[in-house]
Amino acid sequence: MRGTLAFIQANANCGMSDISKSLRQDPIKLRPALQLLTAAGTVKATGKKRGTKYYAAGAGAPKKSAAPKPTKKPTSKKKTARKAKRKPVARKKKTAIKSKRKA
């Protein structure tokens, strides 16, 4: 448990796989130790299930980088004109096949 806490303090924002690989422990055996550390308040966790990341409680939550929103690419006038010229395609209606049964 001490090794787990030391690793998390040295490497903030690490997942279960990172911890288990560095400590050479089975993730199933590490889970109870991490649950005790989070219950005690020495380690904080963010995320759910596979996306859970752990960091030391005193270090504060890791800040998310503000990624710029992708801008929508403007469509050209030619493209919109082509779409307007297109004729709507007539599609065949699906009809149910009636079976001829003898009574």
Secondary structure, 3 states (H helix, E strand, C coil): CHHHHHHHHHCCCECHHHHHHHHCCCHHHHHHHHHHHHHHCCEEEECCHHHCEEEEHHHCCCCCCCCCCCCCCCCCHHHHHHHHHCCCCCCCCCCCCCCCCCC
